[in-house]
Amino acid sequence: MTETDVIIIGAGHNGLTCAAYLAMAGLRVKVVDRRKVVGGAAVTEEFHPGFRNSVAAYTVSLLNPQITADLKLAEHGLRIVERRAQNFLPAPDSRYLLTGEGRTHQSVAKLSERDAIKIDAFTRELEVIADVLRQFLLRAPPNIVEGFSAGSVREAFNALGTANILRKLSLEQQRSLFDLFTRSAGEMLDETFESDLVKALFGFDAIVGNYASPYAAGSAYVMLHHAFGEVNGKKGVWGHAIGGMGAITQAMAKAARSHGADIALEAGVREVIVERDRAVGVILDNGETVRAKYVASSVNPKLLYTRLISADALPADFLGRIKNWRNGSGTFRMNVALNSLPSFTALPGTGDHLTAGIILAPSLDYMDRAWLDARAQGWSREPVVEVLIPSTLDDTLSPKGQHVASLFCQHVAPELSDGRSWDDHRDEVADLMIATVDKYAPGFAASVIGRQVLSPSDLERQFGLLGGDIFHGALSLNQLFSARPMLGHADYRGPLKGLYHCGSGAHPGGGVTGAPGHNAARVILGDHRALFG
């Protein structure tokens, strides 16, 4: 038996962030993970001889700069470079949209002078609201509590702080914020723009990891969620970690270990030990017991409460609700090894557009049909695909003259109907995804010399992403802010004493941010100081 102050379940980026902050504060910390490598879904692996790539999470923007600074990730080897162009959207009729600093206005004007006038104001409005909401990322949202207690007083002050932050928005901006939380991205974009490609530029962010139509209520928030990021001090910019996404989590692991944290791999958790309504440790798959004052979980909340904790130890109403925690992001993930760069019909040859996020979804209607098709058939016959070619920015990933590409594909059903298995249809759908890219870049399929394919079932088996959900739970209004993962538990504390949520199933949600891990660590430290001074 081992004893420690804090046991953290899962060595993904949030678990590592939480561990680093707690170890920096002097607590004894042990992180356990069932995989052979740290990083959870933010890992880099060789998937074809000589070709390495980010396996699941694949691009950088949402990683919080305060966390990067506090953990001194640059000193631990992390280097992030910006895309030379931000997004490239080719259309079947050979028109295209190319965005980035010094590019967006001119490119939009070729499609619509009216949209070129409107896009700056629309982007500015999103940036202003995102700037205000960024202040919520590294703090717990107001938590709903019953009765009058020290906790209710604390939450009253928290709610007052929240109101003070929102007061920085004008009344019209508050109206826009309300729209972004409740309306569909499609409606808002149709009201603002006339070009399909301009609408698709923003609409894609509304369905990334969101198994829904861009016309689904609440999809506008998902669009806003992806506007929170920055790279190297530049807001709204996307980039690439040299060495892939695993470079982020390797740096985090070094930070945690440098302060004394113990990270144990191939150490899956079989059960959380509960005694007298308190979490007091875990039992590992090998039978080893680790006891701790505090247990923090960075795994999906539904996985935690339905697989790792006995139902008898949980309040019945809580368990009933968490069983309905909605997962499934409609994601099908691929990595491909290429013997040459693709050449797109809309913009032939090489250039900065190949460093961008290449979005193959030319209209909101296309995205809507893709979702409807997946709902009816199991996967889209004309899917949404984002292609990223990180080797255009990072020559460490592939042999000279060859390249790797990430294909982030939607929409696919998290579970197939009629008893069908993703294991039986994985390669069929992978072929479709490659053929989809080939329509826009003829010759792409012939350039593929190796591939790694991850269906929703594979994402669940390998990374614990239930239903393939990259966010550990849908970013819908009933699973956001004070309701993440549930009203009454938005303060990172679970329904059992000593149990905490430090993963993406807690506020502010999914993406490689580190914020849930940071926020949970603050709560654990606060509780520890209250108990032990």
C-alpha positions as CSV (number, residue, x, y, z in Angstrom):
1,M,0.0,0.0,0.0
2,T,1.2,3.5,-0.9
3,E,0.1,6.8,0.9
4,T,0.2,10.3,-0.6
5,D,-1.6,13.6,-0.3
6,V,-3.3,13.6,-3.7
7,I,-3.9,10.8,-6.2
8,I,-4.8,12.0,-9.7
9,I,-6.5,9.6,-12.1
10,G,-5.3,10.2,-15.6
11,A,-2.1,11.7,-17.0
12,G,-3.7,13.8,-19.7
13,H,-2.9,17.5,-20.0
14,N,-5.4,18.5,-17.2
15,G,-4.2,15.8,-14.8
16,L,-0.6,16.8,-15.3
17,T,-1.5,20.5,-14.9
18,C,-3.3,19.8,-11.7
19,A,-0.3,17.7,-10.5
20,A,2.2,20.4,-11.3
21,Y,0.4,23.1,-9.4
22,L,-0.2,20.9,-6.3
23,A,3.4,19.7,-6.3
24,M,4.6,23.3,-6.6
25,A,2.6,24.0,-3.5
26,G,4.4,21.3,-1.6
27,L,1.8,18.5,-1.6
28,R,2.8,14.9,-2.3
29,V,1.2,14.0,-5.6
30,K,0.9,10.7,-7.4
31,V,-0.6,10.5,-11.0
32,V,-1.7,7.2,-12.3
33,D,-2.6,6.3,-15.9
34,R,-3.4,3.1,-17.7
35,R,-1.5,3.9,-20.9
36,K,2.3,3.5,-21.5
37,V,2.9,7.2,-22.2
38,V,1.8,10.4,-20.5
39,G,-0.5,12.8,-22.3
40,G,-3.9,11.2,-22.6
41,A,-5.2,12.3,-26.0
42,A,-2.4,14.9,-26.4
43,V,0.4,12.6,-27.5
44,T,2.8,12.2,-30.4
45,E,3.5,8.7,-31.7
46,E,5.1,7.1,-34.8
47,F,2.2,5.6,-36.7
48,H,4.1,4.6,-39.9
49,P,7.9,3.9,-40.1
50,G,9.6,7.3,-40.0
51,F,6.4,9.3,-39.6
52,R,5.3,10.8,-36.3
53,N,2.2,12.9,-35.6
54,S,-0.2,14.1,-32.9
55,V,-2.5,11.1,-32.6
56,A,-5.7,12.6,-31.4
57,A,-5.6,16.3,-30.3
58,Y,-3.8,17.9,-33.2
59,T,-3.5,21.7,-33.0
60,V,-2.7,24.5,-30.5
61,S,-4.5,27.7,-29.5
62,L,-6.6,27.1,-26.4
63,L,-3.6,26.3,-24.1
64,N,-3.9,29.0,-21.4
65,P,-0.9,31.4,-21.5
66,Q,-0.9,31.8,-17.7
67,I,-0.5,28.0,-17.3
68,T,2.3,28.0,-19.9
69,A,4.1,30.7,-17.9
70,D,3.4,29.2,-14.4
71,L,4.6,25.7,-15.4
72,K,7.6,27.2,-17.3
73,L,6.7,24.9,-20.2
74,A,9.2,26.7,-22.6
75,E,12.0,25.9,-20.2
76,H,10.9,22.3,-20.3
77,G,11.2,22.2,-24.1
78,L,7.9,23.4,-25.4
79,R,8.0,25.6,-28.6
80,I,4.9,26.6,-30.5
81,V,5.0,28.1,-34.0
82,E,2.1,30.0,-35.7
83,R,0.5,28.8,-38.9
84,R,1.7,31.0,-41.7
85,A,-2.0,31.2,-42.8
86,Q,-4.8,30.5,-40.5
87,N,-7.5,28.8,-42.6
88,F,-7.9,27.7,-46.2
89,L,-11.4,26.8,-47.5
90,P,-11.5,25.6,-51.1
91,A,-14.9,25.3,-52.9
92,P,-15.8,22.7,-55.6
93,D,-16.1,25.6,-58.1
94,S,-12.5,26.5,-57.5
95,R,-13.2,29.6,-55.5
96,Y,-11.4,29.7,-52.1
97,L,-11.1,31.7,-48.9
98,L,-7.7,32.2,-47.2
99,T,-7.5,33.8,-43.8
100,G,-4.7,35.1,-41.6
101,E,-2.9,38.3,-40.8
102,G,-2.9,40.6,-43.9
103,R,-5.0,38.0,-45.9
104,T,-8.5,37.8,-44.6
105,H,-10.0,41.1,-45.8
106,Q,-8.7,40.8,-49.3
107,S,-9.7,37.2,-49.7
108,V,-13.2,37.8,-48.4
109,A,-13.6,40.8,-50.7
110,K,-13.0,38.6,-53.8
111,L,-16.1,36.6,-52.6
112,S,-18.3,39.5,-51.4
113,E,-17.6,43.2,-50.9
114,R,-20.5,43.3,-48.5
115,D,-19.0,40.5,-46.4
116,A,-15.6,42.2,-46.5
117,I,-17.2,45.2,-44.8
118,K,-19.0,43.1,-42.2
119,I,-16.3,40.6,-41.3
120,D,-14.1,43.0,-39.3
121,A,-17.0,44.2,-37.1
122,F,-18.2,40.6,-36.6
123,T,-14.8,39.3,-35.7
124,R,-14.2,42.3,-33.4
125,E,-17.5,41.6,-31.6
126,L,-16.4,38.0,-31.0
127,E,-13.0,39.1,-29.8
128,V,-14.5,41.6,-27.3
129,I,-16.8,39.0,-25.8
130,A,-14.1,36.3,-25.9
131,D,-11.8,38.8,-24.0
132,V,-14.3,39.1,-21.2
133,L,-15.1,35.4,-21.1
134,R,-11.4,34.6,-20.9
135,Q,-11.5,36.0,-17.4
136,F,-13.8,33.1,-16.4
137,L,-11.4,30.4,-17.7
138,L,-9.2,30.3,-14.6
139,R,-11.9,30.7,-12.0
140,A,-14.7,28.5,-10.8
141,P,-18.1,29.5,-12.0
142,P,-20.8,30.3,-9.4
143,N,-21.9,27.0,-7.8
144,I,-25.5,26.4,-6.9
145,V,-25.8,25.4,-3.2
146,E,-28.8,24.7,-0.9
147,G,-29.4,26.5,2.4
148,F,-27.3,29.0,4.2
149,S,-23.7,28.1,5.0
150,A,-20.1,29.2,4.5
151,G,-20.4,27.6,1.1
152,S,-23.4,29.7,0.2
153,V,-21.6,32.9,1.3
154,R,-18.6,32.0,-0.7
155,E,-20.7,31.4,-3.8
156,A,-22.6,34.7,-3.3
157,F,-19.3,36.5,-3.5
158,N,-18.3,34.4,-6.6
159,A,-21.6,35.3,-8.3
160,L,-20.9,39.0,-7.5
161,G,-17.5,38.7,-9.1
162,T,-19.1,37.1,-12.2
163,A,-21.5,39.9,-12.5
164,N,-18.7,42.5,-12.2
165,I,-16.9,40.9,-15.1
166,L,-20.0,40.8,-17.3
167,R,-20.6,44.5,-16.5
168,K,-17.6,45.2,-18.7
169,L,-19.8,44.4,-21.7
170,S,-22.2,47.0,-23.1
171,L,-25.9,46.1,-23.1
172,E,-25.7,45.3,-26.8
173,Q,-22.7,43.1,-26.2
174,Q,-24.6,41.3,-23.4
175,R,-27.4,40.7,-25.9
176,S,-24.9,39.3,-28.3
177,L,-23.5,37.1,-25.5
178,F,-26.9,35.8,-24.8
179,D,-27.4,35.0,-28.5
180,L,-24.1,33.1,-28.5
181,F,-25.1,31.0,-25.6
182,T,-28.6,30.1,-26.9
183,R,-28.9,30.5,-30.7
184,S,-27.5,28.5,-33.6
185,A,-24.4,29.6,-35.3
186,G,-26.2,29.1,-38.7
187,E,-28.9,31.6,-37.9
188,M,-26.4,34.3,-36.7
189,L,-24.1,33.7,-39.7
190,D,-27.0,33.8,-42.2
191,E,-28.1,37.1,-40.8
192,T,-24.6,38.6,-41.1
193,F,-22.9,37.2,-44.3
194,E,-23.9,36.3,-47.8
195,S,-20.9,34.2,-49.0
196,D,-21.1,30.5,-48.3
197,L,-17.4,30.2,-47.7
198,V,-17.4,33.1,-45.2
199,K,-20.2,31.5,-43.3
200,A,-18.4,28.1,-43.4
201,L,-15.3,29.7,-41.9
202,F,-17.1,30.4,-38.7
203,G,-19.6,27.6,-39.0
204,F,-16.9,25.0,-38.9
205,D,-15.9,26.2,-35.4
206,A,-19.5,25.6,-34.3
207,I,-19.4,21.9,-35.1
208,V,-15.8,21.0,-34.2
209,G,-16.3,18.2,-31.7
210,N,-20.0,19.0,-31.7
211,Y,-22.2,16.2,-33.1
212,A,-24.8,18.7,-34.4
213,S,-25.9,20.8,-37.3
214,P,-24.6,24.4,-37.4
215,Y,-28.3,25.2,-37.2
216,A,-28.7,23.5,-33.8
217,A,-29.5,25.8,-30.8
218,G,-26.3,26.4,-28.8
219,S,-23.9,25.7,-31.6
220,A,-23.0,29.4,-31.5
221,Y,-21.4,28.9,-28.1
222,V,-19.2,26.2,-29.5
223,M,-18.1,28.7,-32.2
224,L,-17.3,31.2,-29.4
225,H,-15.4,28.5,-27.4
226,H,-12.9,28.2,-30.2
227,A,-12.3,32.0,-30.2
228,F,-10.8,31.9,-26.7
229,G,-7.3,30.9,-27.8
230,E,-4.0,32.6,-28.5
231,V,-0.5,31.6,-29.6
232,N,2.6,33.4,-28.6
233,G,0.6,36.4,-27.3
234,K,-1.5,36.7,-30.5
235,K,-5.2,36.2,-29.8
236,G,-7.4,34.1,-32.1
237,V,-4.3,32.5,-33.7
238,W,-3.7,28.8,-34.1
239,G,-0.3,27.1,-34.1
240,H,1.7,23.9,-33.9
241,A,3.8,22.5,-31.1
242,I,7.2,21.4,-32.5
243,G,7.2,17.7,-31.9
244,G,3.4,17.5,-32.0
245,M,0.9,17.7,-29.2
246,G,2.9,15.3,-27.1
247,A,5.5,18.0,-26.7
248,I,3.0,19.9,-24.6
249,T,2.2,17.0,-22.2
250,Q,5.9,15.9,-22.0
251,A,6.7,19.5,-20.9
252,M,3.9,19.4,-18.4
253,A,5.1,16.0,-17.0
254,K,8.7,17.4,-16.7
255,A,7.2,20.4,-14.8
256,A,5.3,18.2,-12.4
257,R,8.2,15.8,-11.8
258,S,10.6,18.7,-11.2
259,H,8.5,19.6,-8.2
260,G,8.4,16.0,-6.9
261,A,5.2,14.6,-8.5
262,D,5.2,10.9,-9.1
263,I,3.7,9.7,-12.4
264,A,3.0,6.0,-12.7
265,L,2.2,4.6,-16.2
266,E,0.5,1.3,-17.0
267,A,-1.3,1.9,-13.7
268,G,-5.0,1.9,-14.5
269,V,-7.6,2.5,-11.8
270,R,-10.0,-0.3,-11.0
271,E,-11.9,1.4,-8.2
272,V,-12.1,4.5,-6.2
273,I,-12.0,3.6,-2.5
274,V,-14.9,5.2,-0.5
275,E,-15.1,5.1,3.3
276,R,-17.8,6.9,5.2
277,D,-18.9,9.0,2.2
278,R,-15.3,10.1,1.6
279,A,-12.9,9.2,-1.3
280,V,-9.7,8.0,0.4
281,G,-7.8,6.4,-2.5
282,V,-7.8,4.0,-5.4
283,I,-7.2,0.4,-6.2
284,L,-5.1,-0.1,-9.3
285,D,-5.7,-2.8,-11.9
286,N,-2.7,-4.8,-10.5
287,G,-4.4,-4.8,-7.0
288,E,-2.1,-2.1,-5.5
289,T,-3.8,0.3,-3.1
290,V,-2.9,4.0,-3.1
291,R,-4.5,5.9,-0.2
292,A,-4.7,9.7,-0.3
293,K,-6.3,12.7,1.5
294,Y,-7.7,13.8,-1.9
295,V,-8.7,12.0,-5.1
296,A,-8.8,14.1,-8.3
297,S,-10.2,12.7,-11.5
298,S,-9.3,13.9,-15.0
299,V,-11.4,11.3,-16.8
300,N,-14.8,11.7,-18.3
301,P,-17.3,12.3,-15.4
302,K,-19.6,9.6,-16.7
303,L,-16.7,7.1,-16.8
304,L,-15.7,8.1,-13.2
305,Y,-19.1,7.6,-11.7
306,T,-20.5,4.7,-13.6
307,R,-17.3,2.5,-13.8
308,L,-14.9,3.5,-11.0
309,I,-17.2,4.2,-8.0
310,S,-19.7,1.8,-6.6
311,A,-23.3,2.9,-7.2
312,D,-24.0,2.3,-3.5
313,A,-21.5,5.0,-2.5
314,L,-23.2,7.8,-4.6
315,P,-26.4,9.8,-4.0
316,A,-29.1,8.2,-6.2
317,D,-30.2,11.5,-7.8
318,F,-26.7,12.4,-8.7
319,L,-26.0,9.0,-10.2
320,G,-29.3,9.1,-12.2
321,R,-28.3,12.4,-13.7
322,I,-24.7,11.6,-14.5
323,K,-25.8,8.5,-16.3
324,N,-27.5,10.9,-18.8
325,W,-24.3,13.0,-19.2
326,R,-24.3,13.5,-23.0
327,N,-21.2,12.4,-24.9
328,G,-20.4,11.9,-28.6
329,S,-18.7,14.5,-30.7
330,G,-19.2,12.9,-34.1
331,T,-15.4,12.6,-34.6
332,F,-13.4,10.2,-36.8
333,R,-9.7,10.9,-36.6
334,M,-7.0,9.9,-39.1
335,N,-3.2,10.5,-39.5
336,V,-1.7,9.8,-43.0
337,A,1.9,9.6,-44.2
338,L,2.3,11.3,-47.6
339,N,5.0,11.0,-50.2
340,S,4.2,14.4,-51.5
341,L,2.2,17.5,-50.6
342,P,-1.3,17.8,-51.9
343,S,-2.2,20.3,-54.7
344,F,-5.6,21.8,-54.4
345,T,-7.6,22.6,-57.6
346,A,-8.7,25.9,-56.1
347,L,-5.1,27.0,-55.3
348,P,-2.6,24.6,-57.0
349,G,1.0,24.1,-55.9
350,T,2.7,24.7,-52.6
351,G,2.4,27.8,-50.4
352,D,1.4,29.2,-47.0
353,H,-2.2,27.8,-47.5
354,L,-0.7,24.3,-46.8
355,T,0.3,25.4,-43.3
356,A,-3.3,26.4,-42.5
357,G,-6.3,24.5,-41.2
358,I,-7.7,23.3,-44.6
359,I,-11.5,23.1,-44.1
360,L,-13.4,20.9,-46.6
361,A,-17.0,22.0,-45.9
362,P,-17.9,24.7,-48.3
363,S,-21.2,25.8,-46.8
364,L,-23.5,25.6,-43.8
365,D,-25.9,23.5,-45.8
366,Y,-23.1,21.0,-46.5
367,M,-22.4,20.8,-42.8
368,D,-26.1,20.4,-42.0
369,R,-26.5,17.6,-44.6
370,A,-23.4,15.9,-43.2
371,W,-25.0,15.7,-39.7
372,L,-28.4,14.6,-41.0
373,D,-26.7,11.9,-43.1
374,A,-24.7,10.6,-40.1
375,R,-27.8,10.5,-38.0
376,A,-29.7,8.5,-40.6
377,Q,-26.9,6.3,-42.0
378,G,-24.1,6.3,-39.4
379,W,-21.6,8.5,-41.2
380,S,-21.7,11.3,-43.7
381,R,-21.5,10.4,-47.4
382,E,-20.1,13.9,-47.9
383,P,-18.2,14.4,-44.6
384,V,-16.6,17.5,-43.1
385,V,-12.9,17.2,-43.1
386,E,-10.2,19.5,-41.7
387,V,-6.8,18.7,-43.1
388,L,-3.7,19.9,-41.2
389,I,-0.2,19.2,-42.6
390,P,2.1,20.0,-39.6
391,S,5.2,18.8,-41.4
392,T,5.1,22.1,-43.4
393,L,6.0,23.8,-40.1
394,D,7.9,21.0,-38.3
395,D,10.4,18.9,-40.2
396,T,10.9,16.6,-37.2
397,L,7.8,14.6,-38.0
398,S,8.6,13.0,-41.4
399,P,11.5,12.0,-43.7
400,K,12.8,14.8,-45.9
401,G,10.6,15.5,-48.9
402,Q,7.7,13.6,-47.3
403,H,4.9,14.8,-45.0
404,V,2.3,13.9,-42.4
405,A,-1.3,15.1,-42.3
406,S,-4.0,15.1,-39.7
407,L,-7.5,14.5,-40.9
408,F,-10.2,15.6,-38.4
409,C,-13.4,14.2,-39.8
410,Q,-17.1,14.7,-39.1
411,H,-19.8,13.7,-38.9
412,V,-20.0,10.1,-37.8
413,A,-22.4,8.5,-35.2
414,P,-20.7,7.8,-31.9
415,E,-22.5,4.4,-32.0
416,L,-23.8,2.7,-35.1
417,S,-27.4,1.5,-35.2
418,D,-28.7,-2.0,-35.9
419,G,-25.9,-3.7,-34.0
420,R,-23.2,-2.6,-36.4
421,S,-19.7,-2.2,-35.1
422,W,-17.2,0.5,-36.0
423,D,-14.6,-2.2,-36.2
424,D,-16.4,-3.6,-39.2
425,H,-16.7,-0.2,-41.0
426,R,-13.5,1.6,-39.9
427,D,-11.6,1.1,-43.2
428,E,-14.6,1.8,-45.4
429,V,-15.1,5.2,-43.8
430,A,-11.4,5.9,-43.8
431,D,-11.4,5.3,-47.6
432,L,-14.3,7.8,-47.9
433,M,-12.5,10.4,-45.9
434,I,-9.4,10.2,-48.1
435,A,-11.6,10.2,-51.2
436,T,-13.2,13.4,-50.0
437,V,-9.9,15.1,-49.8
438,D,-9.0,13.8,-53.2
439,K,-12.0,15.5,-54.7
440,Y,-10.5,18.9,-53.7
441,A,-6.8,17.9,-54.2
442,P,-6.6,15.2,-57.0
443,G,-3.8,12.8,-56.4
444,F,-4.0,13.0,-52.7
445,A,-5.2,9.4,-52.3
446,A,-2.3,8.2,-54.4
447,S,0.2,10.1,-52.2
448,V,-1.0,8.2,-49.0
449,I,1.7,5.6,-48.1
450,G,0.5,4.9,-44.6
451,R,-2.4,5.7,-42.3
452,Q,-3.7,5.5,-38.7
453,V,-7.4,5.4,-38.3
454,L,-9.4,6.1,-35.1
455,S,-13.1,5.6,-35.1
456,P,-15.3,6.7,-32.1
457,S,-14.9,3.3,-30.7
458,D,-11.1,3.4,-31.0
459,L,-11.0,6.9,-29.4
460,E,-12.9,5.4,-26.5
461,R,-10.8,2.3,-26.1
462,Q,-7.4,4.1,-26.4
463,F,-8.1,7.4,-24.6
464,G,-11.2,6.9,-22.5
465,L,-13.1,9.3,-24.7
466,L,-16.6,7.9,-24.2
467,G,-18.4,7.9,-27.6
468,G,-15.3,9.4,-29.1
469,D,-16.1,12.6,-27.3
470,I,-13.1,14.9,-27.5
471,F,-14.5,17.3,-24.9
472,H,-15.4,14.7,-22.2
473,G,-19.1,15.8,-22.6
474,A,-21.0,18.0,-25.0
475,L,-20.7,21.7,-24.8
476,S,-24.4,22.2,-24.6
477,L,-26.1,24.8,-22.3
478,N,-27.1,22.2,-19.8
479,Q,-23.5,21.0,-19.6
480,L,-21.7,24.4,-19.4
481,F,-20.5,26.8,-16.7
482,S,-22.4,26.3,-13.5
483,A,-23.9,23.1,-14.9
484,R,-20.6,21.4,-15.8
485,P,-20.7,18.6,-14.8
486,M,-23.9,19.3,-12.9
487,L,-25.6,22.1,-10.9
488,G,-24.2,21.9,-7.4
489,H,-20.8,20.5,-8.5
490,A,-19.4,23.3,-10.6
491,D,-16.8,24.1,-7.9
492,Y,-14.7,21.0,-8.9
493,R,-15.9,19.1,-5.8
494,G,-17.7,15.8,-6.4
495,P,-20.6,14.5,-4.3
496,L,-18.2,12.6,-2.0
497,K,-15.8,14.4,0.4
498,G,-12.3,14.4,-0.9
499,L,-13.2,13.8,-4.5
500,Y,-12.5,16.5,-7.2
501,H,-13.0,16.9,-10.9
502,C,-9.9,18.2,-12.8
503,G,-10.6,17.1,-16.4
504,S,-12.5,18.6,-19.4
505,G,-15.8,17.4,-17.9
506,A,-15.4,20.4,-15.5
507,H,-15.5,24.1,-16.4
508,P,-14.5,25.5,-18.9
509,G,-14.7,22.3,-20.8
510,G,-12.9,20.7,-23.7
511,G,-9.8,21.6,-25.7
512,V,-6.2,21.5,-24.7
513,T,-6.4,24.3,-22.2
514,G,-5.1,23.1,-18.9
515,A,-7.8,25.3,-17.2
516,P,-9.8,22.6,-15.4
517,G,-6.6,21.2,-14.0
518,H,-5.4,24.6,-12.8
519,N,-8.8,25.5,-11.3
520,A,-9.2,22.1,-9.5
521,A,-5.7,22.5,-8.0
522,R,-6.7,25.9,-6.5
523,V,-9.8,24.3,-4.9
524,I,-7.9,21.4,-3.5
525,L,-5.2,23.7,-2.1
526,G,-7.9,25.9,-0.5
527,D,-9.6,22.9,1.1
528,H,-6.2,21.6,2.3
529,R,-5.3,24.9,3.9
530,A,-8.7,25.1,5.6
531,L,-8.2,21.7,7.1
532,F,-4.5,21.8,8.0
533,G,-3.6,25.5,8.0
